[in-house]
Amino acid sequence: MLQEIRCGNCRRKLAAASGITELQIKCPRCRTLNHLKAESLLLPPTSATSHQEPPCPHNRSSHG
């Protein structure tokens, strides 16, 4: 799925991209340099860290 990249200053749409890890792009309208970095995919979402369910007792793969 493509994600819209917009200027952090004037909100002009600068690009649509998928799978970027780092991007620097200067807005042609207001000349702001926008620097975007992808969040690490190895970290769980912040909502997942606040609520963790116990393991299912019927999950046999967790018993070795």
N, C-alpha and C positions, 0 to 999 in steps of 0.2 A: 504494500500500500504506500502510495506517495504521501509525503508530509510537506505541507507548505512551509517555506522559509520566508519570514517577513522581517523587515527592518525593525530593530528594537526601538528606533527613534520615531520614525514617521509611519510605521506599519505597512509600507508599500510591499507588495509581494515581490520577492526577489527570485525565487526558484521553487520548484517542486522536486523533492529528492527522496530516494529510498536507500537505506543501508549506508549512510555516511558516518564516518567516525570523527572527522574534524573538517571544518569549513571556515574560510575567511572570505567575506564578500563585501564590497563597498557599494553602498546604495547610490544609484545614479541620481536620485532626487535630492537627498540631503547630505550626501557625502560621508555618512557615518560608516565606520568600519565595523562590520558585524562578525563576531567570532563565535562559532558554535562548536561544541564538543558533545559527542554522544555519551550518555551515561553508561557505565559498565553493565554488561549483561550478566555478570557474575553475582551482583548484589541483588537480593530479593527486593521487591517493591516495598515502600515504606508501610503500606497498609498490611502487608503480610507479616511484618516483624511485630506489629502490635497485637496480633491474634494468631496463636499457633495452636492447632488441634493436636491432641495426642495421637500416636500411631494407632491404626486400626488393629484390634486384636486378632482379626482373621487374616491379616496380611502375612502369609507364610514366608515371603522373601526376606522379611526382617529377622527371621529366626536362624539364619545361616544357611 
